[in-house]
Amino acid sequence: MSDQGATATPSSPPPAPTGPPPKVTSRGRAAAPTASSNVDAADIPEFEHFGTVGPRGLPPLTEYLDIWDVDMIKKPDEINKIDHHTALYHSDFLIVRRGQEFQVNITFDRTYKPAEDKFAVEFVIGSNPQYSKGTYIPVLPTKERQSSWEGRIINKSDNVITMGITPAANCIVGKYHMYVAVMTPFGIRRTRKDNSRDVYILFNPWAADDAVFLDDEEERKECVMNEMGIIYHGAFDDIAERDWNYGQFNYGVLDACLSVMDRSDMPINNRGDPIKVARQASAMLDSLDDNGVLVGNWTGEYTYGVAPTSWTGSTDILLSYASSKMPVCYAQCWVYAAVFNTFLRCLGIPSRVVTNYYSAHDNDGNLKTDIILDENGRVDRNRTKDSIWNYHCWNECYMTRPDLPPGFGGWQVVDATPQETSDGMYRCGPASVYAIKHGQLCFPFDAAFVFAEVNSDVVFYSRKKDGTMQPVKVNRSHVGRLVLTKTPGDVTRRDITSQYKFVEGQCSAEEQTVLEKAEEFGCKRDKSDLPVADIDLVLPKLEIRVGDDFELSLEFVNRSNQERTVNTYISGSVVYYTGVNKHEFLLRDPSVKISPNSSAKEVVMVQSKSYMKHLVEQANLHFIVTGKVKETGHVVSAMKVVTLHNPKLTVEVSGEGRVSEEMVATVRFTNPFSFNLENVYIRMEGPGLMPLYVCRLCSTS
């Protein structure tokens, strides 16, 4: 009998998995799952036995204290909401701020006797409440026995006591369930679960011990309590305003904000730290890697959602996300910043929307934005890949930074617009504004990225035919020209550029020190010491309406004692507000002669028919003028963004506004063009007056 050789048949690979990956649990790794949902609640027994119960059960407990009623004192005109600045929240629940006392009235079945009766008010949050995690807190009425939250009896009247409760200034922010528990020799008797006794506890910028304490009442009114805001956009020298309804007190918004943290699986016990809350929310406001709140879209195609420019407030976005569990379409930077502002203010973290004009997008860790020219001085658009946003909106929130050295607390940059990843996710901040100004880029989080947004140099390179490139001009003051936010208590704008950078162009010791320190932490700069041309090139300020023909007047100023000839290239392009090129509609190459110590003008006529059919949202035209001085070889350049003004809407309200009387708002729009406008939508909302209203006009002539 002989052995038979067996031929091995390779097994087929297992089929590739389809659908979302299974959610991995903590079983085998932790004794209990990490509590990460404010909606999930633990099952707290009404009676918690001491030891075992005999065969006859418990004896009658009538001789021991029992609870008849609990009054949360939660009406808007009552003491709790007034003292805690939460009366504006449209909610039937008690909403208070941590680090500050609130009151509840407890009615017992008889007079409370401190020497005999022992009771506690218990607060629980999450699915696995533990005293050591700060998710189960018993509050006791006696000074001798206190937990992390202080309790005291303020008043006694017959069988009713008023209990004062002060949550710890660093406690978890969210929705707590409240119970009143009485101790008996046989066990603890509690009130049954009643959702009407739930308590929302928020950050407290009025409490000195809270990490978000802001010692400026005018700033608190603006950055916590103000529901309406102004977001700045447009161009550096033609600033436009966009009104926004933050609506942080609107019905359902607080729950929606808490659900954002739930969707991120953020552990409950991390939610008392404003640093962690702001950083987690920065990731969750965009949908790229975690199915967050908003879908970014810069293409101009918005068929399956709402155009970013159509949004007027945050409420509809947050409520839609909370109810559908699906990201909301669509957003761009100011929408991200506005919704993030609502989130932060709703939870009690002081915040404001900030606009940076000429904002660099640094994706390679240097401090340069490169513009490539050919040997004749013309912009090579095929090789010029870097872009400078006409403006970019982010947020600042106010908090201490115990993780950093003293002095780096205060305003912190957070940004929800997905640009680059940070620790593996699209998010940015919180980054100390003080650290950014002083070049301390080693401190978390993402200070180097924000530093580049306001400090990058624009470097013009001349590319030779053999592919080598040589810097020919460096503009060190173009990026971060102006940083604006709304003035507290007013409708004017506030220039906060000096909070981000020292005055540029004066070669001050502070400026040089900051840039040298930034280099120590890895930010590379161009150090070319190039000769300064003796020709200045000036572009005019223009305010042009969509559809207008206009003149672009270039002024060349000769500061030398000799005649100069400048071979010039004038390029005009339709661009997105992110600086990305859509279509080049203008190219001229005049040669300009300038007499000694004088000036000359070159006028270019721009016709609307050349740019109208290529316009994208926000209607930005970008002009780049470069020139090479024939006699010296020096390169001159200038850039100008022209934001075309859209036709105006006017709103008229009938009569005088009176409580409980109907008013009529009339919206007027005049079509200035010679052609019909199709599928025109109007979106309106009035905080406290009317919900979001959308109507469609088939066409306007």
Salt bridges, closest charged atoms under 4 A:
GLU46 OE2 - ARG192 NE 3.85
GLU48 OE1 - ARG190 NH2 2.77
ASP66 OD1 - ARG189 NE 3.78
GLU101 OE2 - ARG152 NE 2.68
ASP117 OD1 - ARG110 NH2 2.80
GLU122 OE1 - ARG190 NE 2.49
ASP194 OD2 - ARG197 NE 3.98
ASP198 OD1 - HIS177 ND1 2.70
ASP210 OD2 - ARG98 NE 2.65
GLU217 OE1 - ARG220 NH2 2.65
GLU219 OE2 - ARG352 NH1 3.90
GLU219 OE2 - ARG494 NH1 2.87
GLU222 OE1 - LYS486 NZ 2.90
ASP237 OD2 - LYS640 NZ 2.48
ASP238 OD2 - HIS645 NE2 2.68
ASP262 OD1 - ARG271 NH1 2.81
ASP265 OD2 - LYS23 NZ 3.82
ASP380 OD2 - ARG383 NH1 2.95
GLU396 OE1 - ARG352 NH2 2.78
ASP403 OD2 - ARG401 NH2 2.84
ASP415 OD2 - HIS392 NE2 2.72
GLU420 OE2 - HIS361 NE2 3.01
ASP423 OD2 - ARG279 NH2 2.82
ASP446 OD2 - ARG279 NH1 3.27
GLU453 OE2 - HIS392 NE2 3.92
ASP457 OD2 - ARG476 NH1 2.83
GLU504 OE1 - LYS501 NZ 3.17
GLU519 OE2 - LYS527 NZ 3.31
ASP534 OD2 - ARG564 NH2 2.81
ASP536 OD2 - ARG559 NE 2.95
ASP548 OD2 - ARG545 NE 3.31
GLU584 OE2 - ARG381 NE 3.46
GLU652 OE1 - ARG668 NE 3.44
GLU656 OE1 - ARG658 NH2 3.95
